[in-house]
Amino acid sequence: MNFKKTNAELTTITRNTNDLASKTGNIYESVAVLSKRANQISDLLKDELISKINEFASQNDNLEEVFENREQIEISKFYESLPKPSAISMEELIEDKIYIRKPEEEIPEDPEG
């Protein structure tokens, strides 16, 4: 999933809770789904950011010498300008891009065959 090309809002906007509740049938389930998806997105973005910053890390770290690495600063600024993971997950839910699995509704297999 490319989070850099999402239609998610950069600022906070008011949402109709009925629209969110209609996706799962329950507003609390919708909020739980949004929370879990936002955590997944946050972890993915964090891993990507760390890997890109490590590409430009200096190999000789010295406490007395602190170098300003322009590439790292630009990468960090880019990731800071992206929408928040919660906004991305909300946009995915509204656009029906999230698959919601409910284990309690799955039919257990018969152990006898």
TIBA-551916 format. One record per atom (N, C-alpha, C): x, y, z; atom name. Coordinates in steps of 0.05 Angstrom, whole numbers, always signed. Each point is the difference from the previous one (the first is absolute). Layout:
! TIBA-551916
NODE     px     py     pz atome
NODE      X      Y      Z    CA
...
! end
This chain:
! TIBA-551916
NODE     px     py     pz atome
NODE    +17    -24     +0     N
NODE    -17    +24     +0    CA
NODE    +18    +25     +0     C
NODE     -6    +18    -17     N
NODE    +16    +24     -2    CA
NODE    -14    +22    +16     C
NODE    +10     +6    +24     N
NODE    -13    +19    +17    CA
NODE     +7    +29     -8     C
NODE    +19     +3    -17     N
NODE     +8    +27     -9    CA
NODE    -19    +12    -20     C
NODE    -16    -17    -13     N
NODE    -19     +9    -20    CA
NODE    -29     -4     +9     C
NODE     -5     +4    +25     N
NODE    -27     -4    +11    CA
NODE    -16    +26     -1     C
NODE    -26     -4     +1     N
NODE    -18    +24     -1    CA
NODE     -8     +8    +28     C
NODE    +14     -9    +20     N
NODE     -7     +6    +28    CA
NODE     +5    +29     +6     C
NODE    -16    +11    +18     N
NODE     +2    +28     +8    CA
NODE    +25     +5    +16     C
NODE    +12    +23     -4     N
NODE    +24     +8    +15    CA
NODE     -8    +13    +27     C
NODE    -25    +10     +1     N
NODE     -9    +12    +25    CA
NODE    -24    -15    +10     C
NODE     -8     +6    +24     N
NODE    -22    -14    +13    CA
NODE    -26    +11    -12     C
NODE    -18    -19     -8     N
NODE    -26     +8     -9    CA
NODE    -21    -16    +15     C
NODE    -24    +11     +1     N
NODE    -22    -13    +13    CA
NODE    -12    -22    -17     C
NODE     -4    -23    +11     N
NODE    -12    -23    -15    CA
NODE    -27     -6    +12     C
NODE    -17    -11    -17     N
NODE    -26    -10     +9    CA
NODE     +4    -28    +12     C
NODE     -7     -3    +25     N
NODE     +4    -26    +13    CA
NODE    -18    -21    -12     C
NODE    -22     +7    -11     N
NODE    -18    -20    -13    CA
NODE    +14    -12    -24     C
NODE    +15    +16    -15     N
NODE    +15    -11    -23    CA
NODE    +21    -21     +9     C
NODE    +13     +6    +22     N
NODE    +20    -18    +10    CA
NODE    -13    -25    +12     C
NODE    -22     +3    +14     N
NODE    -14    -23    +12    CA
NODE    -12    -18    -22     C
NODE     -7    +11    -22     N
NODE    -12    -16    -21    CA
NODE    +20    -20    -13     C
NODE    +25     +5     +3     N
NODE    +21    -18    -12    CA
NODE     +1    -27    +15     C
NODE     -4     +0    +27     N
NODE     +1    -24    +15    CA
NODE    -26     -7    +14     C
NODE    -18    +19     +2     N
NODE    -25     -5    +14    CA
NODE     +1    +11    +28     C
NODE    +24     +9     +9     N
NODE     +3     +8    +27    CA
NODE    +23    +21     +1     C
NODE     -5    +23    +12     N
NODE    +20    +21     +1    CA
NODE    +25     -8    +15     C
NODE     -4    -16    +21     N
NODE    +23     -9    +16    CA
NODE    +18    -19    -16     C
NODE    -12    -18    -16     N
NODE    +15    -17    -17    CA
NODE    +15    +16    -21     C
NODE    -13    +20    -10     N
NODE    +13    +17    -20    CA
NODE    +24    +14    +11     C
NODE     -2    +10    +25     N
NODE    +22    +14    +13    CA
NODE    +23    -20     +6     C
NODE     -7    -24     +7     N
NODE    +20    -21     +5    CA
NODE    +15     -7    -25     C
NODE    -15     -2    -22     N
NODE    +13     -6    -26    CA
NODE    +18    +23     -9     C
NODE    -10    +25     +4     N
NODE    +17    +23     -7    CA
NODE    +25     +1    +16     C
NODE     -2     -6    +26     N
NODE    +23     +0    +18    CA
NODE    +21    -21     -9     C
NODE     -9    -24     -5     N
NODE    +18    -21     -8    CA
NODE    +14     +7    -27     C
NODE    -16    +10    -19     N
NODE    +12     +7    -26    CA
NODE    +19    +23     +3     C
NODE     -6    +20    +16     N
NODE    +18    +23     +4    CA
NODE    +26    -10    +13     C
NODE     -1    -19    +18     N
NODE    +24    -11    +11    CA
NODE    +17    -14    -21     C
NODE    -13    -15    -18     N
NODE    +14    -14    -21    CA
NODE    +14    +21    -19     C
NODE    -15    +20     -7     N
NODE    +11    +21    -18    CA
NODE    +24    +14    +14     C
NODE     -4     +6    +25     N
NODE    +22    +14    +15    CA
NODE    +25    -17     +1     C
NODE     -3    -26     +5     N
NODE    +23    -18     +0    CA
NODE    +14     -1    -27     C
NODE    -16     -2    -21     N
NODE    +11     -1    -27    CA
NODE    +15    +25     -7     C
NODE    -12    +23     +6     N
NODE    +13    +26     -5    CA
NODE    +26     +3    +16     C
NODE     -1     -8    +25     N
NODE    +23     +2    +18    CA
NODE    +23    -17    -11     C
NODE     -6    -25     -8     N
NODE    +21    -17    -10    CA
NODE    +12    +11    -26     C
NODE    -17    +11    -17     N
NODE     +9    +12    -25    CA
NODE    +18    +24     +5     C
NODE     -9    +17    +19     N
NODE    +15    +24     +7    CA
NODE    +27     -7    +11     C
NODE     +1    -19    +19     N
NODE    +25     -8    +12    CA
NODE    +20    -11    -21     C
NODE    -11    -17    -18     N
NODE    +18    -11    -20    CA
NODE    +11    +22    -19     C
NODE    -16    +20     -7     N
NODE    +10    +21    -17    CA
NODE    +19    +18    +14     C
NODE     -5     +5    +26     N
NODE    +19    +17    +15    CA
NODE    +26    -14     +4     C
NODE     -1    -26     +5     N
NODE    +25    -15     +4    CA
NODE    +17     -1    -25     C
NODE    -11     +4    -24     N
NODE    +16     +1    -24    CA
NODE    +19    +23     +0     C
NODE     -8    +22    +13     N
NODE    +17    +24     +1    CA
NODE    +14     +4    +26     C
NODE     -1    -19    +18     N
NODE    +13     +3    +26    CA
NODE    +30     -1     -3     C
NODE    +13    +16    +16     N
NODE    +29     +1     +0    CA
NODE    +11    -24    +16     C
NODE    +21    -11     -9     N
NODE    +11    -24    +13    CA
NODE    +17     +6    +25     C
NODE    +11    +23     +1     N
NODE    +17     +7    +23    CA
NODE    -15    +21    +17     C
NODE    -13    -10    +21     N
NODE    -15    +18    +18    CA
NODE    +19     +9    +21     C
NODE     +1    +26     +4     N
NODE    +17    +12    +20    CA
NODE    -17    +20    +16     C
NODE     +2     -1    +26     N
NODE    -16    +18    +17    CA
NODE     +9    +29     -4     C
NODE    +25     +5     -6     N
NODE     +9    +27     -3    CA
NODE     -7    +12    -27     C
NODE     -3    -18    -20     N
NODE     -5    +10    -27    CA
NODE    -29     -8     -8     C
NODE    -17    +19     -3     N
NODE    -27     -5     -9    CA
NODE     -3    +12    -27     C
NODE     -5    -17    -20     N
NODE     -3    +10    -27    CA
NODE    -30     +2     -7     C
NODE     -6    +20    -14     N
NODE    -28     +3    -10    CA
NODE     -2    -13    -27     C
NODE    -16    -22     +0     N
NODE     -3    -15    -25    CA
NODE    -25    +10    -14     C
NODE     +4    +14    -22     N
NODE    -23    +11    -15    CA
NODE    -19    -21    -11     C
NODE    +11    -22     -9     N
NODE    -18    -21    -11    CA
NODE    -19    -11    +21     C
NODE    +11     -5    +24     N
NODE    -17    -10    +22    CA
NODE    -21    +21     +8     C
NODE     +7    +25     +0     N
NODE    -19    +21     +7    CA
NODE    -22     +1    -21     C
NODE     +7     -1    -25     N
NODE    -21     +1    -21    CA
NODE    -18    -24     +1     C
NODE    +11    -24     +5     N
NODE    -17    -24     +2    CA
NODE    -19     +3    +24     C
NODE    +10     +9    +22     N
NODE    -16     +4    +24    CA
NODE    -23    +20     -5     C
NODE     +7    +22    -13     N
NODE    -21    +20     -6    CA
NODE    -21    -11    -19     C
NODE     +8    -17    -19     N
NODE    -20    -12    -18    CA
NODE    -19    -17    +15     C
NODE    +10    -17    +18     N
NODE    -17    -18    +15    CA
NODE    -17    +15    +20     C
NODE    +10    +22    +11     N
NODE    -17    +16    +18    CA
NODE    -23    +14    -15     C
NODE     +3     +4    -26     N
NODE    -21    +14    -15    CA
NODE    -22    -19     -9     C
NODE     +5    -26     +2     N
NODE    -21    -20     -7    CA
NODE    -23     +1    +19     C
NODE    -24     -9     -9     N
NODE    -23     -1    +18    CA
NODE     +6    -19    +23     C
NODE    -13     +4    +22     N
NODE     +3    -17    +24    CA
NODE    -11    -28     -7     C
NODE    +11    -21    +12     N
NODE    -10    -27     -4    CA
NODE    -29     -3     +5     C
NODE    -11    +14    +20     N
NODE    -28     -2     +6    CA
NODE    -17    +11    -23     C
NODE     +9    +22    -12     N
NODE    -14    +12    -23    CA
NODE     +1    -19    -24     C
NODE    +23    -13     -4     N
NODE     +2    -19    -22    CA
NODE    -18    -23     +4     C
NODE     -1    -11    +24     N
NODE    -17    -23     +6    CA
NODE    -30     +8     -3     C
NODE     -7    +23     +8     N
NODE    -28     +9     -3    CA
NODE     -7     +3    -29     C
NODE    +18    +10    -17     N
NODE     -6     +3    -28    CA
NODE     -2    -28    -13     C
NODE    +17    -19     +9     N
NODE     -2    -27    -11    CA
NODE    -27    -13     +8     C
NODE     -9     +5    +24     N
NODE    -26    -12     +9    CA
NODE    -23    +12    -17     C
NODE     +1    +26     -4     N
NODE    -21    +13    -15    CA
NODE     +0    -10    -29     C
NODE    +23     -4    -12     N
NODE     +2     -9    -27    CA
NODE     -2    -31     -3     C
NODE     -6    -13    +21     N
NODE     -3    -30     +1    CA
NODE    +26    -14     -9     C
NODE    +23    +10     +9     N
NODE    +25    -12     -7    CA
NODE    +11    -18    +23     C
NODE    -15     -1    +22     N
NODE     +7    -17    +23    CA
NODE    -16    -25     +0     C
NODE    +13    -23     +2     N
NODE    -14    -25     +2    CA
NODE     -4     -5    +30     C
NODE    -25     -3     +9     N
NODE     -6     -4    +28    CA
NODE     -7    -29     +4     C
NODE    +17    -14    +15     N
NODE     -5    -28     +6    CA
NODE    -11     -3    +28     C
NODE    -22    -14     +3     N
NODE    -12     -4    +26    CA
NODE     +2    -30     +7     C
NODE    +19     -7    +18     N
NODE     +4    -28     +6    CA
NODE    -24    -14    +12     C
NODE    -17    +15    +15     N
NODE    -23    -12    +13    CA
NODE    -21     -9    -21     C
NODE     +1    +11    -24     N
NODE    -19     -7    -20    CA
NODE     +9    -22    -19     C
NODE    +26     -7     +3     N
NODE    +11    -22    -17    CA
NODE    -11    -26    +10     C
NODE     -6    -18    -18     N
NODE    -10    -26     +8    CA
NODE    +23    -18     +6     C
NODE     +1    -11    +25     N
NODE    +22    -18     +7    CA
NODE     -3    -27    -15     C
NODE    +23    -11     -7     N
NODE     -1    -25    -14    CA
NODE     -8    -23    +19     C
NODE    -14    -19    -10     N
NODE     -8    -23    +15    CA
NODE    +24    -19     +4     C
NODE     +9     -4    +25     N
NODE    +23    -17     +5    CA
NODE     -4    -29     -8     C
NODE    -26     -9     -2     N
NODE     -6    -28     -6    CA
NODE     +0     -5    -30     C
NODE     +1    +22    -16     N
NODE     +2     -6    -27    CA
NODE    -17    +10    -20     C
! end
